[in-house]
């Protein structure tokens, strides 16, 4: 069965510093990986996704993620964060065995401080 | 383009009352999902439909919950009778199904409080 582990529940960081949000997944077959962002009192918005091809995926708002099959990871990175990046970030996985539904991790709250 | 539209945005109801949450997916999308978000359990998939047919309802917590999709542009999630532990944010989402890895688009959520 699929599962997603987000290793950090909260990540505090100062503005303009780099950040990495960690995600590991478990699946027995080829996977599709996603990062979503949820701003306070809003729905989820897709940041980026990996389907195939290049393991480095670029998304919106300057975020990128790298798929590492050997480590079953899909960590999200941004070289310089802004106050406006404060939000909760969710890693998610889907695979052919389970159709196109998503299984989400527990989320990581990114707090950007000035 | 209009996104996924959910109503009501906020609902406060008394224990034992029936609650109906509504969803209009993005036009042309043929997969629809209902998720529940709580602090304790995070985001859980309750049920998903493909071409108006329920494909997987294994996440529906119990018989008090039911979901319908009478046509391609409308779905409901009903809780009867409601209990305080049902308090959560309920998200409807849709995607253009049939291809794995398609982006799932979420609505703004329905914030339910059962007192």
Interface residues (C-beta under 8 A of the other chain):
Chain A: X32 X34 X36 X42 X43 X44 X45 X46 X49 X51 X90 X94 X95 X96 X99 X100 X101 X102 X103 X104 X105 X106 X107
Chain B: X4 X31 X33 X42 X43 X45 X48 X50 X55 X56 X91 X93 X95 X97 X99 X100 X101 X102 X103 X104 X105 X106 X107 X108 X109
